[in-house]
Amino acid sequence: MKTLEAISNFISKYMAAFVIIVAAIALFMPWTFTWSAKYVTYLLGIVMFGMGMTLRFEDFKLVFKRPKDVFIGALAQFTIMPALAWVLATLFQLPPELAVGVILVGTCPGGTSSNVMTYLARGDVALSVSMTMTTTILAPIVTPILSWWLAGAWIDISLQAMMISIIQVVVPIALGIIINKFFGDFVRKAIKLLPLISVIAIVLIVGGVVSVSAQKIMETGLLIMAVVILHNMLGYALGFAIAKALKMDMAKSKAISIEVGMQNSGLATSLAMMHFGAVAAIPGAIFSVWHNISGSLAANYLAGKMDKEEKAVANKLVEN
């Protein structure tokens, strides 16, 4: 058991490196991961189930204890990233399938690793968790409507079909929470292995998407990478700026910045594969690789940022 925990910790720590390696293998030797493309939805279900097992019914109380903060964060999430996606897709004149893929990334809820990055950044973890839960719960309604509205200029979208798809993907979260409720002791023992399972699933998702889209990635790789990086970095910056403009403290601003910038790109990838084809899944796959790298960098940078009150407390501790 300890050996598996050690492997799980190692793989989690170097997740970005593993994703990059697998993406490179799938790009230059597509046949190695083509088989996993048809299991993308199931693999995402595993990731979401694992996320659910880390949550408790008690966590939902946080949403009602801090409704203003959560509302601001969720509103920022579902306005900044979708708007940025539409602007970037239009500005760079992306082909329809890629434009839809970028917009899907923008309209999805917060990413599952944002809570960890917020913790590393010394941000408000409770707010981050509340935002992730809230935007995920709202996703079956908000994501299809925003995608239909923003991406409709490029391609026809079935609102109903997308809603059903998201509900199917979100259901494993609910199952995970229920299992955590009734089998808490087992979950606490198994939870250290969840990162291992989740990372393997994410790696296979990225490998599958890249393998079946290898030729298109070769043709548009630099362009779509530039769009994905801009989308993510501007999300961090605007999320932080809006939080500070609303006079939120540094810890809350860090949480909102990271939560807004890090999307559930796995969900975007899965939706793209189900409804629009492998090419539309490329932005989500690249975002999955990039935001884990940028999230770590952002967390390291933000960890050193403190507001006046935090600095005063830190100085007193040093003096004592």
PyMOL commands that set and color helices and strands:
alter all, ss='L'
color gray80, all
select helices_A, chain A and resi 2-13+15-28+30-32+34-53+57-65+67-91+96-107+114-120+125-151+159-182+184-212+214-245+250-261+265-275+279-303+308-319
alter helices_A, ss='H'
color red, helices_A
deselect
rebuild
show_as cartoon
